[in-house]
Structure formats: C-alpha cells, structure tokens
C-alpha cells in the first residue's frame, strides 16, 4: 500500500510538472514567435526546417563523408528508420498537446486523461533518446576514421554557425514576442508582474539544460574517436539530472501559474498550444511536430 501511495504521489508530481511546462512552454513559444532553432537541430542549408541531431549527422555524413555505396545504403536504412519513428512521435505529440490543452482550460492538473498522457510521454521520451543514441552509434560505426574527421569538421562549423547570433538580438526577439503574447491575452500589469516573478524563480533551473558550445564540441571530438557511445551516454545522463531538478521546481508552480489567468485567457493560451503562436499571433501556419522543439 505504501509503495502504491508513493507511486501515485510521484505520478501526481509529474502531472503537476508537465502542466506547468505546457503552460509556461506556450508562453515561451509566444515569446519567441520568431525564435531561432536550438543548436545542432537545424542545418545551415535550411534555417526554417528543424531537424533532430540524428538527421543533422546523417546530412553531414552524406555531404562530407565521401561514402562508399555500401555505406550510403546503410545510412539510407538508418534514415528510413528515423523517419518511421517520427510517426509514433508525432502521434504522441498531438495526444499530449490535447491533454495539455485540457489542463490549461480547466485550470488544474488533476486529470486522469493527463495522468495517462504523462505516463506515455515519459516512456516515449526515454525510448526516443535511446533510439537516437543507437542511430548515432551506428552511424559512427560505419564510418572510417578519416570520414569521421571530415564529418566532425562539418559539425563543428554547424555548431559555430548556430551559436553565432548575438545574445542581445535573441533577448530583443524574446521581449518582442512576449509583448505580443501579453497583448493577445490582454494581460494586466499585475498579471505580467506575477508571470515575471515566477519566471525569475524558475530561470535558474533552465541553466545547463540546453547544450553549450563546449558540450557539443566535446561530443563531436568523441565522434572522431572510439569512445563515442560512452561520451553520448554521459551527456544524456548529465542532462537528465538537470531536467529532473528543473521538473521538481517547476511542478510546485503549476497551479499558481494557472491561477494567474482568467478562464478566458486560459482559452486563448489553449489556442496558442493547439494552433501554434505563429498562426495565432502572426497569421502563419503552426509548425509540425517535427519542426517544434522536442525533448532529446
């Protein structure tokens, strides 16, 4: 009985956490309507099409690896498997999005539907990370040392390009996006102050979650050698610890954040989640599940 009660308590905490993530994520997306893509997620060829780290490495291998016919065929198989896995990921993304919308409209994370969605989401994220690691390890394994060096050089250039945008420019875009978000919801000055206070409390938990330039360089260096999988696993373990700490803090704020908004404003936030801030605020089409940021 004690074990079951603890299990329910942990699940309730996770549900609370993701409720906050859904709400604050919608605000964050609105604040970055014209946002840049995360590092190592977009190729230099197309800034508007977001790609997973696996796809970035596949593209680099194809363009710079000087592959043999056999290697190209094996890489095509990996790419096909990655594409097939996107279908299940897309379906889960849509299901979770609908559950998040229900939570926001209700103003509460107390939902059996949402409990189930979180259970599935946690499992899917773990499987997603494992599949990505396996695919990257396989790509690493089919390349010769000189080919890895060429691919690594291309990946470093990609990292440099993605970290090249000045921080001041990113901050200005975020501020401009939040102004559109606040205007769309017709937030009062008091509500804005409340949101900013919550953001200040949570901002420390986001530090370290997004990969730094140095961390990505280290992974690329490992890609050139023979211990790539060990470096990849260590990287994911580190990020998982940071994410759990972030979750623990964010969960305590969920109901507080939801209570800041009126029911009418929560409906508008639900629209932002469903249709995407680009469409709601700018009249543009919402990004697909593949284009939207995903947990890695």
Secondary structure, 3 states (H helix, E strand, C coil): CHHHHHHHHHHHHHHHHHHHHHHHHHHHHHHCCCCCCCCCCECCCCCCCECCHHHHHHHHHHHHCCCCHHHHHHHHHHHHHHHHHHHHHHHHHHHHHHHHHHHHHHCCCCCHHHHHHHHHHHHHHHHHHHHHHHHHHHHHHHCCHHHHHHHHHHHHHHHHHHCCCCHHHHHHHHHHHHHHHHHHHCCCHHHHHHHHHHHHHHHHHHCCCCCCHHHHHHHHHHHHCCCHHHHHHHHHHHHHHHHHHHHHHHHCCHHHHHHHCCHHHHHHHHHHHHHCHHHHHHCCCCCCCCCCCCCC
